[in-house]
């Protein structure tokens, strides 16, 4: 969606029958993913 793809196309690509299911994933943007720290970045700091 960030690049202009409409939500109905994304819904179809993801194989969802309900638009609400696709909507659940729309908060996961590239900006959000860039801020998430992967546990693999620091594998030896496991608790």
WOMO-V88328 format. One record per pair of residues at least 12 apart in sequence whose C-alpha atoms are under 6 Angstrom apart, sorted by the first residue. I is the first residue (numbers start at 1). J is the second residue. D is the distance in whole Angstrom. If there is no record, write none. Layout:
BEGIN
I | J | D
I | J | D
END
This chain:
BEGIN
none
END
